Amino acid sequence: MTPASYILGIVAAVLVLIVVVELLRRRHLRERHAIWWIIAGVLALIAGVFPTTLTWVAGLIGVEIPVNLVFFVGIATLFLVCLQHSSELTQLESKTRILAERIALLEMDDHRPANAAAPTATATATATATTKRKSGSGA
């Protein structure tokens, strides 16, 4: 690899880390989402600063071409990010459905006519009046 490609790798890794930290600082990105990007940025920075590390890890794992290891780690990181987002999306959809059902029930109660909710109170008042008349205490 040429020195220009090493410099490009280091600059790209530092740029990723700066952007992630800035998004975290401005609260545009949550910590649990940023962790994978920070890991990817740190690994890219290590590979850029110490290129022999990449060759050593590739040999340790059994990958013949170190660049293939970079692609594999990159794809694995993106896969984990997608999996995390899919899981959170599923949870949010479930919570949204439950909230929509609760709102629908509350709106149904609000749109019920006033006398529709009163039969219980009217029936109780009628039963009380009937009982009083039968017992002779009359109203």
C-alpha positions as CSV (number, residue, x, y, z in Angstrom):
1,M,0.0,0.0,0.0
2,T,1.2,3.5,-0.7
3,P,1.6,6.2,1.9
4,A,-1.3,8.1,0.5
5,S,-3.6,5.2,1.1
6,Y,-2.4,4.9,4.7
7,I,-3.0,8.6,5.2
8,L,-6.5,8.3,3.6
9,G,-7.4,5.5,5.9
10,I,-6.2,7.4,9.0
11,V,-8.1,10.5,7.9
12,A,-11.2,8.6,7.2
13,A,-11.1,6.8,10.6
14,V,-10.5,10.0,12.5
15,L,-13.3,11.7,10.5
16,V,-15.7,8.9,11.4
17,L,-14.8,9.2,15.1
18,I,-15.2,13.0,15.1
19,V,-18.6,12.8,13.4
20,V,-19.8,10.2,15.8
21,V,-18.6,12.1,18.8
22,E,-20.2,15.3,17.5
23,L,-23.5,13.6,16.9
24,L,-23.4,12.2,20.4
25,R,-22.6,15.6,21.8
26,R,-25.5,17.2,20.0
27,R,-27.8,14.3,21.1
28,H,-28.5,13.4,17.5
29,L,-27.2,9.9,18.1
30,R,-27.7,7.7,21.2
31,E,-24.9,5.9,22.8
32,R,-26.2,2.4,22.0
33,H,-26.3,3.3,18.3
34,A,-22.9,5.0,18.4
35,I,-21.0,2.0,19.9
36,W,-20.7,0.1,16.6
37,W,-19.5,3.2,14.8
38,I,-17.0,3.9,17.4
39,I,-15.7,0.3,17.3
40,A,-15.5,0.5,13.5
41,G,-13.7,3.9,13.7
42,V,-11.2,2.7,16.3
43,L,-10.5,-0.5,14.3
44,A,-10.0,1.5,11.1
45,L,-7.7,3.9,13.0
46,I,-5.6,1.0,14.4
47,A,-5.4,-0.6,10.9
48,G,-4.4,2.7,9.4
49,V,-1.8,3.6,12.0
50,F,-0.4,0.1,12.4
51,P,-0.9,-1.6,9.0
52,T,1.1,-4.7,10.1
53,T,-1.5,-5.3,12.8
54,L,-4.1,-6.0,10.0
55,T,-1.7,-8.4,8.4
56,W,-1.0,-10.1,11.7
57,V,-4.7,-10.5,12.5
58,A,-5.5,-11.8,9.0
59,G,-2.8,-14.4,9.4
60,L,-4.0,-15.3,12.9
61,I,-7.5,-15.9,11.7
62,G,-6.5,-17.6,8.5
63,V,-7.5,-14.9,5.9
64,E,-4.9,-14.8,3.1
65,I,-5.5,-11.3,1.9
66,P,-5.8,-8.7,4.7
67,V,-8.1,-6.5,2.7
68,N,-10.6,-9.3,2.7
69,L,-10.6,-9.1,6.5
70,V,-11.3,-5.4,6.3
71,F,-14.3,-6.1,4.1
72,F,-15.5,-8.9,6.3
73,V,-15.3,-6.7,9.5
74,G,-17.0,-3.8,7.7
75,I,-19.9,-6.0,6.5
76,A,-20.2,-7.7,9.9
77,T,-20.4,-4.2,11.6
78,L,-23.1,-3.1,9.1
79,F,-24.9,-6.3,9.7
80,L,-24.9,-5.8,13.5
81,V,-26.1,-2.2,13.1
82,C,-28.9,-3.3,10.8
83,L,-29.9,-6.0,13.3
84,Q,-29.9,-3.6,16.2
85,H,-32.0,-1.1,14.3
86,S,-34.4,-3.9,13.2
87,S,-34.9,-5.0,16.8
88,E,-35.5,-1.5,18.0
89,L,-37.9,-0.8,15.1
90,T,-39.9,-3.9,16.0
91,Q,-40.1,-2.7,19.6
92,L,-41.2,0.8,18.6
93,E,-43.9,-0.6,16.2
94,S,-45.3,-2.7,19.0
95,K,-45.3,0.3,21.4
96,T,-46.9,2.4,18.7
97,R,-49.7,-0.1,18.2
98,I,-50.4,-0.4,21.9
99,L,-50.5,3.4,22.2
100,A,-52.8,3.7,19.2
101,E,-55.2,1.2,20.7
102,R,-55.2,3.0,24.1
103,I,-55.9,6.3,22.4
104,A,-58.7,4.8,20.4
105,L,-60.3,3.5,23.6
106,L,-59.9,6.9,25.3
107,E,-61.4,8.6,22.3
108,M,-64.3,6.1,22.2
109,D,-65.0,7.0,25.9
110,D,-64.8,10.7,25.1
111,H,-67.2,10.5,22.2
112,R,-69.8,8.5,24.1
113,P,-73.0,10.6,24.8
114,A,-73.3,11.9,28.3
115,N,-76.6,10.0,28.9
116,A,-75.0,6.7,27.7
117,A,-72.6,6.7,30.7
118,A,-75.5,7.6,33.0
119,P,-77.7,4.4,32.9
120,T,-75.8,3.0,35.9
121,A,-76.5,6.1,37.9
122,T,-80.1,6.4,36.7
123,A,-80.8,2.7,37.5
124,T,-79.3,3.1,40.9
125,A,-81.5,6.2,41.6
126,T,-84.6,4.5,40.4
127,A,-83.9,1.4,42.4
128,T,-83.3,3.5,45.5
129,A,-86.6,5.4,45.0
130,T,-88.5,2.2,44.4
131,T,-87.1,0.7,47.6
132,K,-88.0,3.8,49.6
133,R,-91.6,3.7,48.3
134,K,-92.0,0.0,49.1
135,S,-90.7,0.5,52.6
136,G,-93.0,3.4,53.2
137,S,-90.4,6.1,53.9
138,G,-91.7,7.6,50.7
139,A,-90.3,10.3,48.5
